[in-house]
């Protein structure tokens, strides 16, 4: 849950909606279905960027580019790398 004002993503309009759609389009198909559904999508990390749509797009588009199926890593390898980085950084996500 974010502690800042956010724009609800399910009903987002304009630049926020465009930013969300553009960054999601970069993700490989297997990343499409959500793995953790919250009661309110405005509680997530993406929603915390909703006040600055350009930052939302660029932050999450970077992740989408890194997950490109054109790169030589498999999803399992991506997941292992992110797990090791999270543990190293003591991140609970």
N, C-alpha and C positions, 0 to 999 in steps of 0.2 A: 504494500500500500504506500503510495507516495504521500508526502507531507506538503506538497505544493499543489497549486491549482493546475488542473490539466484539462484538456479538451477530450471529451469522451470519444474514443476511436470508432465504435460501431456506427455512430451517426455523424462522423466527422464530415465536414464540407470543405470545399476550396483547397487551399494549399496543403492543409493537414492530410486530407483524404488522398490527394495526389501523391504526396511524399510517402505515405504508407503503402499505397498501391505500387509505386515505382520501386521501393526498396524490397517489397515482398516478391516482385517479379524476378529479382535477381537470384533468389534462393533456388536450389535444386528441388525437384518435385517432392522428394522424400521429407523435406523440411516444411512442406505445406501444412499438413494437419497439425494442430496444436498438441503438444505433449502434456501440457498442464493447463487446463481450462479454469479460469477464475470466474467468480460470479459476476465480476464487473471488469471488462477489459481496460477500463480507465485506471486500474490499479497497477498495471505493469510498467516495466522499464521503458518500453516504447512510448507509453502515454506520458512519461515524465519528460519526454522531449517534445511534446505536442505544442508547446508555446512558441517553439522556434522550428517550424517545419523544415527549413533548409538543414539545420543541425540534425534533425530526426533522420532525414534522408541520407545525409552523408555518413552519419555514425553507423547506421544499420546497413547501408549499401556496401560499406567496406567489408562487413561480415559476409554479405552475400557474394561479393567478389572473391573472398578468400575460400568460400565453400563451392566455388564453380566446379561443375563436373568436368570441365576441360583441364583441370589441374590433375597431377598424378596421384593425389592422395585419395584414399577411400573415406567413406563416412566414419568407419571405425577408427581410422587413423586421426581424423579431425577430432572425434570425441575424446580420444586418448590425449591428444595435445591439449585440448581445452581443459580436461580434468587435471592434468599435471600443472598447467599454468594456474588454475584456480587454487589448487592445494598449495602451490608455492607462494601465491599471494594471500593465502589464508582467506579466500573469498568463499562465502557460503552459498553462492548461486550455483 
